[in-house]
Amino acid sequence: MKEKINKLLKYFVSGGLAGFFISFGGLAYILCNAYIKIDSGLAKFIGALTFTVGLFFICIFSLLLYTGKIGYVIDKEEDKFKKLIICIVSNCLVAFAMGCISYVIFKNNSDVMNYLDTIVAQKNNFLGNNMLSLELLIKGYLCGVCVFIATYIFKKSNTTLFKFLGIIIPIFLFVFSGFEHCIANVFFVGFAMEFSWQALCNFLLVLVGNSLGSITFNALFKYIEVKVHDKDN
């Protein structure tokens, strides 16, 4: 019994740390866009690049991030459903807590809060509009694809350079392109103190998109691997 509790606690701590690093990336992205006023494109570029650091630490320490784990739900793995449940709960709790802490620190900073309010309003402006809801789902899907590809390359690569590029390129792509990440959005909600049905619906829709993107690409990669193996034999 004690061993089971310790294992579940380990999952929770791992998921919490993953939520922390995603929040770190989200905060870096917000600050870059709020403070770099010379060129909005440059600010977005640097912000997207700094966000990748969060996932890099998650992969190095093998932490449990929902968007990185959900794709492997079709694999045979011990305690995979327990891991996923604890993972999404701990990711969200810590990301939300980090958002609230960030609010306390930056609430009097008009540059940061104004930019944050703008992006949160954009994320939540979809209810009642089927096209915007579909767009949000697609952005969630593409984010799930990018995160899965990043974790897949990190696991499969034998060289440090390929592991590094495998994380940097897909994660940079999803952030710079404005794709939606459910855990990062929880951080933004806590940071903006935006508690609404729109925020909850945004989370659920993006969660579905992230999950579908990650799962379908894992299935696709497995199919390709089987075909290549059969061809070699």
C-alpha positions in Angstrom: 0.0 0.0 0.0 2.8 2.4 0.9 4.6 1.6 -2.3 1.4 2.4 -4.3 1.0 5.7 -2.5 4.6 6.6 -3.1 4.2 5.8 -6.8 1.1 8.0 -7.1 2.9 10.8 -5.2 5.8 10.5 -7.6 3.4 10.9 -10.5 1.8 14.0 -8.9 5.2 15.7 -8.2 6.4 14.9 -11.7 3.2 16.4 -13.2 3.4 19.4 -10.9 6.9 20.1 -12.0 5.9 19.8 -15.7 3.1 22.4 -14.9 5.7 24.6 -13.4 8.0 24.5 -16.5 5.1 25.1 -18.9 4.2 28.1 -16.7 7.8 29.3 -16.9 7.6 29.2 -20.7 4.2 30.9 -20.7 5.5 33.7 -18.5 8.6 34.2 -20.6 6.4 34.4 -23.7 4.2 37.1 -22.1 7.1 39.2 -20.8 8.9 39.1 -24.2 5.7 40.3 -26.0 4.9 42.9 -23.3 8.4 44.5 -23.1 9.9 44.2 -26.6 8.1 47.0 -28.3 10.5 47.7 -31.1 9.0 45.0 -33.4 6.0 42.8 -32.6 7.3 40.1 -34.9 10.6 40.0 -33.1 8.9 40.0 -29.7 6.8 37.0 -30.8 9.9 35.2 -32.2 11.9 35.6 -29.0 8.9 34.7 -26.9 8.3 31.5 -28.9 12.0 30.6 -28.6 12.1 31.1 -24.8 8.9 29.0 -24.4 10.8 26.0 -25.8 13.0 26.0 -22.7 10.1 24.8 -20.6 9.5 21.6 -22.6 13.3 21.1 -22.9 13.5 20.7 -19.1 10.4 18.6 -19.1 12.0 16.1 -21.5 15.4 16.1 -19.8 13.9 15.3 -16.4 11.2 12.9 -17.9 8.4 14.8 -16.3 4.7 14.0 -16.8 3.1 16.6 -19.1 -0.4 15.7 -20.4 0.2 16.8 -23.9 3.4 14.8 -24.0 1.8 11.7 -22.5 -1.6 11.4 -24.0 -0.4 10.3 -27.4 1.1 7.1 -25.8 -2.3 6.1 -24.3 -2.5 3.6 -27.2 0.7 1.9 -26.1 1.1 -0.8 -23.5 2.3 0.8 -20.3 1.8 0.2 -16.6 -0.6 2.6 -14.8 -1.1 4.7 -18.0 -4.6 5.8 -17.1 -3.6 6.6 -13.5 -0.7 8.6 -14.8 -2.9 10.5 -17.2 -5.4 11.4 -14.6 -2.8 12.5 -12.0 -0.9 14.2 -14.8 -3.7 16.5 -16.0 -4.8 17.3 -12.4 -1.2 18.2 -11.2 -0.4 20.0 -14.5 -3.5 22.2 -14.1 -3.2 22.8 -10.4 0.4 24.0 -10.6 -0.1 26.0 -13.8 -3.1 27.8 -12.3 -1.2 28.4 -9.0 1.8 29.8 -11.0 -0.6 32.0 -12.9 -2.1 33.4 -9.7 1.4 34.0 -8.3 2.4 35.8 -11.5 -0.7 38.0 -11.1 0.3 39.0 -7.6 3.8 40.0 -9.0 2.7 41.8 -12.1 -0.8 43.1 -11.4 0.4 46.7 -11.2 2.4 46.4 -14.5 0.2 47.8 -17.1 2.3 46.6 -20.1 2.2 43.0 -18.9 -1.5 43.0 -17.9 -2.7 44.8 -21.0 -1.0 42.3 -23.3 -2.2 39.4 -21.2 -5.8 40.6 -21.2 -5.6 40.9 -25.0 -4.5 37.3 -25.6 -7.0 35.9 -23.1 -9.8 37.8 -24.7 -8.8 36.4 -28.1 -8.7 32.9 -26.7 -12.1 33.1 -25.2 -13.9 34.9 -28.0 -15.3 31.7 -29.7 -18.6 30.8 -27.9 -21.5 31.0 -30.3 -19.3 31.1 -33.3 -18.9 27.6 -34.9 -16.0 28.7 -37.2 -14.0 30.1 -34.3 -14.7 27.0 -32.2 -13.5 24.8 -35.1 -10.4 27.0 -35.4 -9.7 26.6 -31.7 -10.0 22.8 -32.0 -7.7 22.7 -35.0 -5.1 24.9 -33.2 -5.3 22.5 -30.3 -4.9 19.5 -32.6 -1.8 21.0 -34.3 -0.3 21.9 -30.9 -0.8 18.2 -29.9 0.9 17.1 -33.1 3.9 19.4 -32.4 4.3 18.4 -28.8 4.1 14.7 -29.7 6.7 15.1 -32.5 9.0 16.9 -30.0 8.7 14.1 -27.4 9.0 11.4 -30.0 12.2 12.8 -31.5 13.7 13.3 -28.0 13.0 9.6 -27.2 14.2 8.2 -30.5 17.3 10.3 -31.2 20.7 9.1 -30.1 22.5 12.4 -30.4 22.2 15.5 -28.2 21.9 17.8 -31.2 18.9 16.0 -32.7 17.2 15.8 -29.3 17.7 19.6 -28.9 16.5 20.4 -32.4 13.6 17.9 -32.1 12.3 20.0 -29.2 13.2 23.5 -30.4 11.7 23.3 -33.9 8.2 21.8 -33.2 7.6 23.8 -30.0 8.8 27.0 -31.5 6.5 26.3 -34.5 3.4 25.8 -32.3 4.0 28.9 -30.2 4.9 31.2 -33.0 1.9 30.0 -35.1 -0.5 30.6 -32.2 -1.6 27.0 -31.7 -3.4 26.3 -28.4 -1.9 24.3 -25.5 -4.4 23.4 -22.7 -2.0 23.6 -19.8 -0.4 26.9 -20.9 -4.0 28.3 -21.2 -4.7 27.3 -17.6 -1.6 29.4 -16.6 -2.9 32.3 -18.6 -6.3 32.1 -17.0 -4.8 32.2 -13.5 -2.5 35.0 -14.5 -5.3 37.1 -15.9 -7.7 36.1 -13.1 -10.2 35.3 -15.8 -12.6 32.8 -14.3 -15.5 32.2 -16.7 -17.5 29.6 -18.7 -15.6 30.7 -21.8 -12.3 29.9 -20.2 -13.6 26.5 -19.1 -15.0 25.7 -22.5 -11.7 26.9 -24.1 -9.8 24.5 -21.9 -12.0 21.5 -22.7 -12.0 22.2 -26.5 -8.2 22.6 -26.6 -7.8 19.5 -24.4 -9.7 17.5 -26.9 -7.7 19.0 -29.8 -4.3 18.4 -28.0 -5.3 14.8 -27.3 -6.5 14.0 -30.8 -3.4 15.5 -32.4 -1.0 13.5 -30.1 -2.9 10.2 -30.4 -3.4 10.3 -34.1 0.3 11.0 -34.8 1.5 8.3 -32.5 -0.8 5.9 -34.4 0.5 7.2 -37.7 4.1 6.8 -36.6 3.4 3.2 -35.4 1.8 2.4 -38.7 4.9 3.7 -40.6 7.2 1.7 -38.3 5.3 -1.5 -38.9 5.3 -1.0 -42.7 9.0 -0.3 -42.7 9.7 -3.3 -40.5 7.6 -5.5 -42.8 9.4 -4.2 -45.9 12.8 -4.9 -44.3 11.7 -8.5 -43.6 
